[in-house]
């Protein structure tokens, strides 16, 4: 099947907020876990606390993750979960990545 040249390349459909490696990783881990504690995410993804904080701020501002700060005993804990919009964004990103991979013809 010959691709339609007027349709544009599937890579044009990649979401700039979601596609960044760390943010995509955050959403994938949250899809697997449902909810995750901040430290778990940082460790699982190999991110510093500051780096994870910056990426979470972008995802939260876009409405893709929810941040729940609470105390457990005397210690503050930050729990994260994906919003319905986040699940939709991840589904679209995965579908776009599949379309890109399916279109690759290697010799």
BAKOLRO-12163 format. One record per residue (C-alpha): residue in one letter; x, y, z. Coordinates in pm, whole numbers, plus 50000, padded with zeros to 5 digits. Layout:
<atoms>
<'A'; <X; Y; Z>>;
...
</atoms>
This chain:
<atoms>
<'X'; <50000; 50000; 50000>>;
<'X'; <50139; 50339; 49899>>;
<'X'; <50113; 50608; 50169>>;
<'X'; <49896; 50909; 50088>>;
<'X'; <50143; 51200; 50043>>;
<'X'; <49875; 51453; 50137>>;
<'X'; <49810; 51290; 50474>>;
<'X'; <50141; 51398; 50625>>;
<'X'; <50379; 51180; 50819>>;
<'X'; <50249; 51017; 51138>>;
<'X'; <50534; 51178; 51333>>;
<'X'; <50350; 51509; 51293>>;
<'X'; <50089; 51366; 51531>>;
<'X'; <50336; 51314; 51819>>;
<'X'; <50236; 51516; 52124>>;
<'X'; <50523; 51743; 52230>>;
<'X'; <50414; 51727; 52595>>;
<'X'; <50390; 51348; 52605>>;
<'X'; <50666; 51246; 52366>>;
<'X'; <50961; 51372; 52571>>;
<'X'; <51137; 51062; 52712>>;
<'X'; <51092; 51131; 53084>>;
<'X'; <50730; 51244; 53049>>;
<'X'; <50642; 50942; 52835>>;
<'X'; <50809; 50723; 53099>>;
<'X'; <50609; 50888; 53378>>;
<'X'; <50282; 50824; 53196>>;
<'X'; <50374; 50464; 53116>>;
<'X'; <50467; 50389; 53478>>;
<'X'; <50144; 50550; 53599>>;
<'X'; <49946; 50346; 53343>>;
<'X'; <50107; 50030; 53483>>;
<'X'; <50079; 50121; 53851>>;
<'X'; <49762; 50332; 53870>>;
<'X'; <49923; 50554; 54132>>;
<'X'; <50288; 50591; 54223>>;
<'X'; <50482; 50768; 54493>>;
<'X'; <50727; 51039; 54384>>;
<'X'; <51038; 50854; 54505>>;
<'X'; <50933; 50535; 54327>>;
<'X'; <50894; 50726; 53999>>;
<'X'; <51231; 50898; 54038>>;
<'X'; <51405; 50567; 54108>>;
<'X'; <51223; 50369; 53838>>;
<'X'; <51297; 50629; 53572>>;
<'X'; <51647; 50722; 53689>>;
<'X'; <51558; 51090; 53734>>;
<'X'; <51675; 51338; 53993>>;
<'X'; <51408; 51487; 54218>>;
<'X'; <51447; 51825; 54049>>;
<'X'; <51422; 51680; 53701>>;
<'X'; <51115; 51474; 53793>>;
<'X'; <50955; 51782; 53952>>;
<'X'; <51000; 51982; 53630>>;
<'X'; <50846; 51710; 53414>>;
<'X'; <50557; 51659; 53656>>;
<'X'; <50486; 52033; 53649>>;
<'X'; <50453; 52019; 53268>>;
<'X'; <50224; 51714; 53282>>;
<'X'; <50015; 51865; 53563>>;
<'X'; <49979; 52198; 53379>>;
<'X'; <49858; 52004; 53073>>;
<'X'; <49602; 51822; 53290>>;
<'X'; <49760; 51481; 53230>>;
<'X'; <49858; 51393; 53588>>;
<'X'; <49719; 51461; 53932>>;
<'X'; <49949; 51537; 54223>>;
<'X'; <49834; 51445; 54575>>;
<'X'; <50058; 51570; 54857>>;
<'X'; <49987; 51426; 55201>>;
<'X'; <50155; 51327; 55522>>;
<'X'; <50215; 50967; 55618>>;
<'X'; <50311; 50981; 55981>>;
<'X'; <50531; 51287; 56001>>;
<'X'; <50670; 51255; 55652>>;
<'X'; <50536; 51432; 55346>>;
<'X'; <50462; 51202; 55054>>;
<'X'; <50366; 51293; 54700>>;
<'X'; <50143; 51050; 54514>>;
<'X'; <50080; 51076; 54142>>;
<'X'; <49813; 50938; 53915>>;
<'X'; <49713; 50982; 53555>>;
<'X'; <49396; 51176; 53473>>;
<'X'; <49146; 51058; 53212>>;
<'X'; <49301; 51317; 52977>>;
<'X'; <49642; 51166; 53049>>;
<'X'; <49517; 50817; 52963>>;
<'X'; <49376; 50951; 52636>>;
<'X'; <49699; 51132; 52552>>;
<'X'; <49903; 50818; 52620>>;
<'X'; <49667; 50607; 52405>>;
<'X'; <49703; 50852; 52116>>;
<'X'; <50081; 50864; 52155>>;
<'X'; <50107; 50483; 52151>>;
<'X'; <49881; 50465; 51843>>;
<'X'; <50098; 50724; 51667>>;
<'X'; <50417; 50538; 51756>>;
<'X'; <50264; 50215; 51622>>;
<'X'; <50174; 50391; 51295>>;
<'X'; <50530; 50518; 51264>>;
<'X'; <50682; 50175; 51333>>;
<'X'; <50437; 50003; 51098>>;
<'X'; <50540; 50242; 50821>>;
<'X'; <50910; 50169; 50847>>;
<'X'; <51038; 49952; 50564>>;
<'X'; <51390; 49836; 50633>>;
<'X'; <51596; 49663; 50362>>;
</atoms>
